[in-house]
Amino acid sequence: MTTLGDYLLVSGILFSIGFAGVMVRRNLIIILMSLELMLNAANLSLVAFSRFRVGPDGLPNYNAQVFVFFVITVAAAEVAVGLAILVALFRIRQTTSVRDISSLKF
Amino acid sequence: MPPFLFWVFALMTLIFGAAVVLNRNPVASALSLVVSFLGLSALFVSLDAYFVGIIQVLVYAGAVMVLFLFIIMLLNLQAEERHRINWLASAGGLGVALILLIQVVFTIRHFEAARQTFPALSASTIDDVRNIGALLFRNYNLPLQIVGILVLVATIGVVLLSKREPR
C-alpha cells in the first residue's frame, strides 16, 4: 500500500525540480512554468493530507481541498499577469532572457 | 487504486516535470508540462479528490497551457542558442535545490505519520463537489469574494499591460 510519505516524497521532489528550474534556467517562460510546478507540488501535499485526515463522517477533510481551489485560482491569475508582463517586455526589448534584463542588478 | 499505478503516475509526473526544466525548446517544455499535470491529476483522483483532479485538467492542462503555447507562438520563440553556461551560477542553483530536497527527505523520514497508510473512507458516497461547494460558500465566503476581486483585477491589469501605447 502507498503511504502518506510516498505522496509527500513525490511532492517534495516535484517542488525541488521546479525550484531548480527557477534558479538555473534563464528563459522567462520556462521560469514561469517551473513556478507552476512548485505550486502544483504544494497542491499535491495538501490533497494528500486532506485524504489522510478522515473525519468522523468518513469523508476526507475538505478544508485542504478548498485551499487547493484558491491556490489554483491565484496561480491562474498570476500566470495571466506574468505572461502579459512578458509580452510587454518583449515589445520593448525583443528578449525573454533574464540575462538581458539586468538594469537593477547590483 | 493499485499501488503500482501510483508509481506509474508519480514517475510520469516527475520525469516530465524534469523534462520541463531540461528541454531547450519552450514548446517541448510546455507539452511536457501538460503531461506532468495529467499525471498529477491522476494522483489527485487516486486520493479520492475527484473535483480537484478535474479542475486540474480543465484549468491547467486546458486554459493555462493554451495561454503558454499561445504566448510562445505569438513571440515566435525558437530554441535558445547555446549560451556559454555560467557553471558557478548553475551549480549554485542546483546545490540550493539539492539541499532543499535533502531537507525534505530527511523531514519525511523522521515524520511518524508518513509511515502510515491512508485510512479507509467509511462514507457510502463521496460527493466531494457538494462538500467543497458548501464549505466555499459557507465557511470561506469572504475569501471567495476576495479571490473574485483578485481575478477581476488581474483581468483589468492584463488588458492594460498588453494595450499598445498610443503614439
Interface residues (C-beta under 8 A of the other chain):
Chain A: M1 T2 T3 L4 G5 D6 Y7 L8 L9 V10 G12 I13 L14 F15 S16 I17 G18 F19 A20 G21 M23 V24 R25 R26 N27 I29 I30 L32 M33 S34 E36 L37 N40 N43 L44 V47 A48 S50 R51 F52 V54 D57 G58 L59 P60 Y62 N63 Q65 V66 V68 F69 F70 I72 T73 V74 A75 A76 A77 E78 V79 A80 V81 L83 A84 I85 L86 V87 A88 F90 R91 T96 S97 R99
Chain B: P3 F6 A10 T13 L14 G17 A18 V20 V21 P26 S29 A30 L33 S36 F37 L40 L43 F44 L47 D48 A49 F51 V52 I55 Q56 V59 Y60 A63 V64 L67 F68 I71 I72 L74 L75 L77 E80 H83 A89 S90 G92 G93 L94 V96 A97 L98 L100 L101 V104 V105 I108 R109 F111 A113 A114 R115 Q116 T117 F118 P119 A120 L121 S122 A123 I126 D128 N131 I132 L135 L136 N139 Y140 P143 V147 L150 V151 A154 T155 G157 V158 L161 S162 R164
